[in-house]
Amino acid sequence: MNLDPALLEIIVCPACHGALAVDDAAQELACTSCGLTYPVRDDIPVLLVDEARKPDRA
């Protein structure tokens, strides 16, 4: 994934406004607060709650 570091400093989770962490292996951005993960397609974060994947419950 090739995301601009300046972009990563300003974007937040649209659901809870928590910080987002990069998951290069899964090509996703994961919220550190609520756990939703947002896909990154063609190096563009898709920050739509409807497109987010909910955290796995163990």
C-alpha positions as CSV (number, residue, x, y, z in Angstrom):
1,M,0.0,0.0,0.0
2,N,1.3,3.4,-0.9
3,L,-0.6,6.0,1.2
4,D,0.6,9.5,1.7
5,P,1.9,9.9,5.3
6,A,0.3,13.3,5.6
7,L,-3.1,11.8,4.7
8,L,-2.7,9.2,7.4
9,E,-2.1,11.9,10.0
10,I,-5.4,13.6,9.3
11,I,-7.9,10.8,8.5
12,V,-10.0,9.2,11.2
13,C,-12.6,6.5,11.5
14,P,-15.9,7.9,10.2
15,A,-17.9,5.9,12.7
16,C,-16.2,6.9,16.0
17,H,-13.4,9.3,15.0
18,G,-10.7,7.0,16.3
19,A,-7.2,6.8,14.9
20,L,-6.6,4.5,11.9
21,A,-3.7,2.0,11.7
22,V,-2.3,0.6,8.5
23,D,-2.6,-3.1,7.9
24,D,-0.4,-3.6,4.8
25,A,-1.0,-7.4,4.7
26,A,-4.8,-7.1,4.5
27,Q,-4.7,-3.8,2.5
28,E,-6.9,-2.2,5.1
29,L,-7.0,0.6,7.6
30,A,-8.1,-0.5,11.1
31,C,-9.7,1.7,13.7
32,T,-7.8,1.5,17.0
33,S,-11.0,2.4,18.9
34,C,-14.0,0.6,17.5
35,G,-12.2,-2.1,15.5
36,L,-13.8,-1.5,12.1
37,T,-11.6,-2.0,9.2
38,Y,-11.8,0.0,5.9
39,P,-10.6,-1.4,2.6
40,V,-7.9,0.4,0.5
41,R,-8.5,0.0,-3.2
42,D,-5.8,1.3,-5.7
43,D,-4.1,3.2,-2.8
44,I,-7.4,5.0,-2.0
45,P,-9.0,4.5,1.4
46,V,-12.7,3.7,1.2
47,L,-13.9,5.4,4.4
48,L,-17.5,4.5,4.2
49,V,-19.1,2.8,7.2
50,D,-21.2,0.6,4.8
51,E,-17.9,-0.7,3.3
52,A,-16.3,-1.4,6.6
53,R,-15.7,-4.9,8.0
54,K,-16.7,-5.5,11.6
55,P,-14.1,-6.9,14.0
56,D,-14.1,-10.7,14.4
57,R,-15.6,-11.8,17.7
58,A,-13.6,-14.5,19.5
